[in-house]
Amino acid sequence: MGRILAIDYGKKRTGLAVTDPLKIIATGLTTVETKGLMAYLLAYLAREPVDLFIIGDPKNNDGSETDATRPVNQFIGRLGKSFPGVPVIRMDERYTSRMASRSMVESGMKKKDRRNKALVDEISAVLILQGYLQSH
């Protein structure tokens, strides 16, 4: 039984989150530099079965595309070529970074640690994955 892997794709860094094999719990996996993302995914999927990719779909408040939409679309194309047997589902990622920052404050995280953008990206991926799990 494979996991679900969520991707919060960014120009510099990409946050990743996964489910447990039963697809019940969403957990932060890591944040990787985007230029090394495909190599990381190739290595990860070589050791862990993944049944589904969830990728954050960047949208403006009015639902229109953002400047990040095109790079995400291009990445989805590369993902499909590298992993043709793994479906990709887009999930609205509006407000996930803001929600990630707020959850860091609410959990009592120190201000210094909250400045860690990589952690924000990973938490955003968890929020995207939790949103998918709650809707299915």
N, C-alpha and C positions, 0 to 999 in steps of 0.2 A: 504494500500500500504506500503510495507516494505522498509527498507533502505538497502544499501550495506555497509558492514563493512569491512574495510581493516586492515590487521594485518602485522606489521613489527616485526616478531618473533625474539627474541634474547635469549641468554642463561640466562642473568640476568634480562633484561627489555624487554618489548614488547610495541611498539607504536601502537595505535589504531586510526583509522579515520572512519568517517561515512558520508554518504550522507544525504541530506534532504529527506523527504518521496517521493518527486517527482524525486529523483535520478539525480539532476542537479548539486548541489554544494557539494564539498568535504570539510569537516571540521575536524580539529583535535579533537579527543574525549578525550584521556588521554594516559598516559603511566603507565603500571602496572608492578609489579614484576612478572616475568614469573611463579614463583611457585604459584601465586594466580590468574593466568590468567583464568583458566577454571572456577573458582568460580565467577570471575568478569563477564565472558561471560554468564554464567547461569543466573545470576541476571539481566544483561542487556537485554538478550533476553526474560526474563519473563515480562519485561515492555515495550519493543520496538520490533516491528516485523522486522525481518531481512530476506531479500529474497536471499542474496548472500554474501558469504565470498570471499574476494580477499586476497591472502596471498603472501607476497614477496618471490620470488624464488631465493635463493642465487646461483650465478654463478660466475666463474672466468671470466677474460676477454676473454678467448678462448671458453667460453660456457660450460666448464666442471664443475663438481660439486665441492663445497667447503666443508670445515669441518663443516659448518653449515647446509648443505643439509640434512644430516641424521636426526638431531633433528627436522627440519622443517617437513620432511616426517612423522616422528613419531607423531608430533603434529597434522598434517592433519588427520591421522588415528583416533586420539582421538576426534578430532572435528567432524568427520563423524559419530562416534558412539554416541556422545552426542547430535548432531543436524542432524539426518539422512535426514530430509527434506530440508536442506539448502545446495545447491551446493557450491563447493569450486573451485575457479579458481586461478591458479598460475600466477603471473606477475613478470617478470624480475625485480629484485631490484638492479641491478648493478648501481653504482654511486648515489643511492638515498641519502646516508649519506653525500656524498660530496656536492650534490646539496642542501641538507637541510642546511648544514653549510654555503654555499655560499649565500643562500637566507636570512639567519639570518644576515650576514654581510651587504648585499645589503639593507635590511630593516632598517639598522641603529641600530640594537640591540647592547647593550653594551657588551664588551668582557666578563665580568663576567657572564652575562646571556647566552652567546654563549657556555660557558663551561658546561652548564647543559645538560648532555647526555640524560636525559629523554625527554627534549624538542626536541633534534635532532631525537630521535626515533619516536616521535609523528609526527613531520614534515615529516619524511621519509614515514610514513604510509599515510599521506596526498598526497605525491608525487606519491606513488604507486596507490592510488585510483584515482587521477587525470589522471594518465597515462591510467588506465582502462577506465575511462569515455570518454577520448578523442579518444580512439580506438574503442569505441562502440557508 
